Amino acid sequence: MSRKFILAATVAIVSAFSAPAMANDVFIDQYGFGNSAGGGQVGIGNSVGVFQDGIFNNAIAEQFGNGNVAAHGQSGVNNNAESYQLGNGNSAGVGQFGANHNAILSQDGNGNIAAGVQVGNNCNAGVTQTGGGNVAAFVQTCP
């Protein structure tokens, strides 16, 4: 191997592990079988956290802007949580316990907060926020 190749490879490896101070973050913990998590981030200072424990749970988080936070926690079977954030400084969180829940949170603006919890079986929730400084919360127990 040439010295140029080794030097170029070293620089590439160091660059890959040297994220800027305002980089985006993604944290995913999954336990069980058939769980899925995905999404995308455009901007800086965005953060996504996903915790899933169970079977066939799904989580999606998409962030376009800066300083957005999304958190999805699910324990059970066949739950779905989605968050879509366009703007800056938005926060979205969903906690689902049980089976067959669906929650979709959409935020278009700045400084919005949406959070909810669903327990039991077959709960459905949808929150849409447009503008700035909105706050929405929901708690559902379904049979």
C-alpha positions as CSV (number, residue, x, y, z in Angstrom):
1,M,0.0,0.0,0.0
2,S,1.2,3.5,-0.7
3,R,1.6,6.1,1.9
4,K,-0.9,8.3,0.2
5,F,-3.6,5.6,0.4
6,I,-2.9,5.0,4.1
7,L,-2.9,8.7,4.9
8,A,-6.2,9.2,2.9
9,A,-7.8,6.2,4.7
10,T,-6.7,7.5,8.1
11,V,-8.1,11.0,7.4
12,A,-11.4,9.4,6.2
13,I,-11.8,7.3,9.4
14,V,-11.0,10.2,11.7
15,S,-13.4,12.4,9.9
16,A,-16.2,9.9,10.1
17,F,-15.9,9.8,13.9
18,S,-15.4,13.5,14.4
19,A,-19.0,14.8,14.3
20,P,-19.5,18.6,14.7
21,A,-20.7,19.8,18.0
22,M,-24.2,20.5,16.6
23,A,-24.7,17.2,14.8
24,N,-28.0,15.3,14.7
25,D,-28.5,12.3,17.0
26,V,-30.4,9.0,16.6
27,F,-30.7,6.5,19.5
28,I,-32.5,3.2,18.8
29,D,-33.0,0.3,21.3
30,Q,-35.1,-2.6,20.1
31,Y,-35.9,-5.9,21.9
32,G,-38.1,-8.6,20.6
33,F,-38.8,-9.7,17.1
34,G,-39.8,-7.9,13.8
35,N,-39.5,-4.3,15.1
36,S,-38.6,-1.5,12.7
37,A,-37.5,2.1,13.1
38,G,-36.6,4.7,10.5
39,G,-36.7,8.2,9.4
40,G,-34.6,11.1,8.3
41,Q,-33.0,14.4,9.5
42,V,-32.2,17.5,7.6
43,G,-30.8,20.4,9.7
44,I,-28.7,20.6,12.8
45,G,-29.2,19.8,16.5
46,N,-32.1,17.4,15.9
47,S,-32.5,14.3,18.1
48,V,-34.5,11.1,17.7
49,G,-34.9,8.4,20.4
50,V,-36.7,5.1,19.9
51,F,-37.3,2.3,22.4
52,Q,-39.2,-0.8,21.3
53,D,-39.8,-3.9,23.3
54,G,-42.1,-6.5,21.8
55,I,-43.1,-7.8,18.4
56,F,-43.8,-6.0,15.1
57,N,-43.6,-2.5,16.4
58,N,-42.8,0.4,14.0
59,A,-41.5,3.9,14.6
60,I,-40.8,6.7,12.1
61,A,-39.4,10.1,12.8
62,E,-38.7,12.7,10.2
63,Q,-37.2,16.1,11.0
64,F,-36.6,19.1,8.7
65,G,-35.2,22.1,10.6
66,N,-33.1,22.7,13.7
67,G,-33.3,21.7,17.3
68,N,-36.2,19.3,17.0
69,V,-36.7,16.3,19.4
70,A,-38.7,13.2,18.8
71,A,-39.1,10.2,21.2
72,H,-41.1,7.0,20.6
73,G,-41.4,4.3,23.2
74,Q,-43.4,1.2,22.6
75,S,-44.0,-2.0,24.5
76,G,-46.3,-4.7,23.1
77,V,-47.4,-6.0,19.8
78,N,-48.0,-4.3,16.4
79,N,-47.8,-0.7,17.5
80,N,-47.1,2.2,15.2
81,A,-45.7,5.7,16.1
82,E,-44.8,8.4,13.6
83,S,-43.7,12.0,13.9
84,Y,-43.1,14.5,11.2
85,Q,-41.4,17.9,12.2
86,L,-40.9,20.8,9.9
87,G,-39.5,23.9,11.6
88,N,-37.3,24.6,14.6
89,G,-37.4,23.7,18.3
90,N,-40.4,21.3,18.1
91,S,-40.8,18.4,20.5
92,A,-42.9,15.2,19.9
93,G,-43.2,12.1,22.1
94,V,-45.4,9.0,22.1
95,G,-45.6,6.2,24.6
96,Q,-47.6,3.1,23.7
97,F,-48.2,0.0,25.9
98,G,-50.3,-2.9,24.6
99,A,-51.3,-3.9,21.1
100,N,-52.4,-2.4,17.8
101,H,-52.0,1.3,18.7
102,N,-51.4,4.0,16.1
103,A,-50.2,7.5,16.7
104,I,-49.2,10.2,14.1
105,L,-47.8,13.6,15.2
106,S,-47.2,16.3,12.6
107,Q,-45.7,19.7,13.4
108,D,-45.2,22.5,11.0
109,G,-43.8,25.6,12.7
110,N,-41.6,26.5,15.6
111,G,-41.6,25.7,19.3
112,N,-44.5,23.2,19.3
113,I,-45.0,20.4,21.8
114,A,-47.0,17.2,21.2
115,A,-47.0,14.3,23.6
116,G,-49.3,11.3,24.3
117,V,-49.7,7.9,25.9
118,Q,-51.9,5.0,24.8
119,V,-52.6,1.9,26.9
120,G,-54.6,-1.2,26.1
121,N,-55.6,-2.3,22.6
122,N,-56.5,-0.5,19.3
123,C,-56.0,3.2,20.4
124,N,-55.6,5.7,17.5
125,A,-54.4,9.3,17.8
126,G,-53.5,12.0,15.4
127,V,-52.2,15.5,16.3
128,T,-51.4,18.2,13.7
129,Q,-49.9,21.5,14.8
130,T,-49.3,24.5,12.5
131,G,-47.8,27.7,13.6
132,G,-45.7,28.3,16.8
133,G,-45.9,27.7,20.5
134,N,-48.7,25.1,20.3
135,V,-49.0,22.4,23.0
136,A,-51.1,19.2,22.7
137,A,-51.3,16.2,25.0
138,F,-53.4,13.1,24.9
139,V,-53.8,10.0,27.2
140,Q,-56.0,7.1,26.1
141,T,-56.9,3.8,27.6
142,C,-58.6,1.4,25.2
143,P,-60.2,-1.9,26.0
